[in-house]
Amino acid sequence: MKLGKRAWRGSLAALLLCTALAGCSGNTNKANSQADGASATQTATAGAQDSSQKDVTLELLYWGDDAQKKLVEAAVERYTADTGVKINAQVLPADGTFDTFIQTRLESGELPDISYMGEADIQKYNEMGILADIGDLMDSGKIPPKLDAITIHSPEQKVIGVGLSNQLELMFYSKSKFDAAGIAYPPTKVEEAWDWDTFVANAKKLTTDTKGRTAADPAFDPAMVENYGVGMTAGREFHHFWAAAANGGGIVSPDGKEFLWDSSKSVEGIQKLADLANKDKVASSFNYTWNTGIGSAVDALSGGYAMVISGSWDLANIKGNEDIGVGVLPKMERAVTMNAGAPLVVYNTSKHIEEAKDFYAYMVNPDNALDLLKSGAWLPNQSDWYTDPALIDKWTGDLPPSAKETILSYSTAKDAIVQWPAYYVPAYIKMNTEYEKVIDPGLAGKKSIKEIYDSVMPTIKKVWETGKVS
C-alpha cells in the first residue's frame, strides 16, 4: 500500500477560504521633473507587471471530495482576485491514485505547477530532479519559520516542501470510564507523561471481562473481554514507529546518517507495543495495516475501549463530546510522539516559477486554513502558532482544553515530536515494503519481534545504505 492511501488524506484534502493579500499603493508625490520621469517609468513598469500577472495561469493538483473541491475553488478565486494570477485547481479523489496520476503527467511532460504529495513520495520526485528548492521563500521571510517536524529536506538539505498540517499521534480517552475505575486522567504535559509500567497498570484496571473482572485480577478471562483498556485506530508506520523512538531507538537518525531500526532499543519498543495485546491482554489484536477495525477514536471510546491511540485528525470528530479527553502518549525511555501530514510541493518545471512560489507561500499560511485548524482536522504548521497567545486563540477555542494543552506541550517541548522518516529517508518505501512482509507474526505474538528483526533487518539496512529511492 502506498503512503498516499493513508486515512488522513481526507483531512489533508482541503484548503479553506483564504484571506485577502495586502495591496500596495504607489507614491504620487513628485518633487521635480526627474522624479516625474522616474515615477512615470515605475508606473509603466507596474502596469506591464499587472498585465503580465493577468496572463499567468498556474495549475494546482490536489485530492479531495466534492465539499473540499468547493472550498479550494473559493480559495483560488480569492487569490486570483487579489493578485491577477489565475489558478487552474484540479481535484482527484482521495483513493490512493494521486501518485499514479502524477507519474502519468510526468511522462507526458505536463506536470502541474504545485501539488499535494504523499509523505514518502516527496523523496522519490526529488530524486527525479523535478522539485523546486523553496528555501529562498524561508530565507526571504515570505514563509515564516515552520515547525521542524513538517519541514522536509532533501539529502543535500535543500528545503523541498512543508507539510500542510502538523498531524500528531495522540491519546484519546473516555472520562466516564476513567471515573468509574477511579483512575486519574492521562497527563497533558510531555514532562508528566505516564511511564510505561503506569500506563499498562492503568490499562489493566480499565480492561474487563464479561464477569466484570479486570485484567489485574488473576481470575480475569482474556478470551471473554468486554472492554479493553486501550486500542489503536491503526497499527501501521508512524502509529507503530513512535514506540521505537519512545524507547530510545528509532528508524533512522534525524540527520539521516545512522540506521537505528535494528537497535535493541527499537526491538524492545515494538515488542512492548505488541505485548499490549498478546501478553498484557489490555488491547485488541492488530496487524500492520492501516485500519485495525475499531473505527475512529469516537467510535471506539463509545464502545469497548477506554483509551485510543489515534491521529490528531480525530479531533474533528469529537467536537461537542464532553466525555472525551486528550492526553500525551505514555513514555518508555522518552516522552515523544510522531507526526505526519501531506506536503505541498512546487515543480521546477513550472513556466512561472516565481509566481508558483508566491502562490505556494500563500497556500501554506495557516491563516488560509483557519476553519480546518479550528475543527482540529489540521494543526498549524507554523512555529509561532504554538507560542503567540493571539495566534493560539485563533484556532484552539473549539478544542477540548485537554487537547489544547497536549498539542501545545508536544509542539513546544524540545525534541518531543519525532519526524516520520518517510519524509527524509530516500529508501523508505523499499525499506517499509520489506518490513510489512514479515512483521505481522510478531504483532500477533507468534514470533518475538527480535526473531523477526534478526531475519529482516540485514536486508532493510542494505536498502537504506543505497541512499536511493529507486
Secondary structure, 3 states (H helix, E strand, C coil): CCHHHCHHHCCCCCCCCCCCCCCCCCCCCCCCHHHHHHHHHHHHHHHHHHHHHHCCEEEEEEECCHHHHHHHHHHHHHHHHHHCCEEEEEEECCCCCHHHHHHHHHHHCCCCCEEECCCCHHHHHHHCCCECCCHHHHHHCCCCCECHHHEEECCCCCEEEEECCCEEEEEEEEHHHHHHHCCCCCCCCHHHCCEHHHHHHHHHHHCEECCCCECCCCCCCHHHEEEEEEEECCCCCHHHHHHHHHCCCCCECCCCCCECCCCHHHHHHHHHHHHHHHCCCCECCCCCCCCCCCCCHHHHHHCCEEEEEEEHHHHHHCCCCCCEEEECCCECCCCCEEEECCEEEEECCCCCHHHHHHHHHHHCCHHHHHHHHHHCCCCCCEHHHHCCHHHHHHHHCCCCHHHHHHHHHHHHCCCCEECCCCCCCCCHHHHHHHHHHHCHHHHCCCCCHHHHHHHHHHHHHHHHHCCCCC
